[in-house]
Amino acid sequence: MSGREKNWVVVDASVLPEVILKTLTVKRMLANREEKSSSAACRTVGISRSAFYKYRDSVFIYEEQMRDQIFTVYLLLHDEAGVLSGVLHTLSDAAANVLTLNQSIPVDGVATVTVTFRLQDAAGVSALVNALGERKGVVDARLLSGT
């Protein structure tokens, strides 16, 4: 294996050395802004900064939600107040986690929007796209991609 290739494994946390678990805790603390610096977070969990820097780019929490499906939907929306908000409400009601949203400037009274979201119930994506298409102010709704 060359120096640039990654060789990933999933391991039960209970068999990992304590320094790895503490590194993950420091990363979470920094991401959630529970501590202002890596030094403070390392002191809190009881590891050295050098240990943290040694492992921080190599260890990650496996998130169950990463197994969920990711979808991108194309929407054509009327340029009216509340239309995009309604779309987001429909996505929220379906427990979709919006990852990205891109909207163009309205031209001729409509704007294109692409929304990429994570959805646990992949079987329900067709019904969700249909529900989006039926919302007031939505001219068109199409599923562009799903992984």
N, C-alpha and C positions, 0 to 999 in steps of 0.2 A: 504494500500500500504506500503510495507516494505521500508526501507531506500535506498535500492539498485535499486529498480524498477524506471523506467522513465515513466512519463505520459506526452506525447507530445501533444501540441495543436498548431494550426496555427492561428495567430491573425493578423488582419489588423494593421499595424504600427501606424495608426492615433489614435488608442485608447490606446496605451501604454503610461506609464509614461515617462517623458522626460529622466529620469536616465537610462532607458533601451535603448532608442534610442542612447543616448550618449555612453553607454557601447559598443554598436554595432559599433559606429563610432571609438571608441578607438581601438577595435579589428581590424577593417579594416586598420586603420592607422599603427598599429604595423605590420600587415601582409604584407602591401605594403611598409614598412620601411619608411613611411612618418615622423615618429618620432622614435628616438633611444631608448626611454624607456617608460614604462607605465606611469611613473610620468609626463614626458613631454607631452604625449598624453592626459592624464587626465587634465592637466593644460590647454591645448589648447582647449578642448571641455567644460571645466568647471564643472568637477565632481571630487569627492574625490577618491583617490586610493582605499580606503576601499569599496566604492560603486562599483567601477570597479571590484575588486576582489570578491565581494559578488555575482555579476551576471555573470561574464565572462564565466564561464563553463556551464551556464544554458540557455544562449540566443544565437541564431544563425540566420543568414539571410537565409530565404527560397529562394533557387535559382531555378528559373524556369528551368534551364538546368538540374537540378537533376531529372526531370521527363523524360529526354531523355533516350534512351536505351543504355545499356552498353554491348559491344560484345567483345569476344576474338577470334582471328584468329590465326591459326597455319600456318606457312609458312616454306617451305624448299627452301633455296636459294643457288644458285651457289656462290662459293667463288670468286667473281669478284668485282672489284671496281665499285661503283655506284648502285649496285643492291638494297641494303637496302635504299639508298637515294631515288631511284625511287619509292619504296614501300611507303615511307613516303610522297613523293610528291603526289602519288595517294590518300592516305588517306587525305591529306590536301585539295586536289581539291574537295573531297567529303564532306568537312567541318567536318571531323572526328577529335575529340579532343583526342589525344593519352594520355592515363593515365599511362600505363606501357609498357615497351618493354624489353623482355628478349631474348638474343641471345647466342647460344652455340658457342664454338670454332669449326671452320670448321673441319670436318673429311671426308676424301675421296672426297674433293672438294665441299662439301655442308655443310651448317649450318642450324640448326633449329632456328626459331624465333617465339615467341608468342607476339602478340600485343593486348593489351586491350585498347579499345577506346570507347568514347561516341559519339553517332550519333543521331541527331535530326530526320532524316528521316529513321526510322526503316524499312520501307517498301523497302528501297533501299539497304539494307545490302547484299542481294544475288547478286545484280548487282555489288556491290563493291567488294565482294569476287571474283567474276568472273573476274573483271577488274584486280585485284591483280594477279590472276592466269595466266593472259595473258601477264603480263609484262615480258620483256626479263630478263632472269636470275632466274625467279621464277619457280621452279620445281613442287611445289604443294602448293595449298592454300585451307584451310578448315576452316569453321566456327566451333569453339569448343563450344562456349556458347553465349547466348544472354539473357538478362533479360528484 
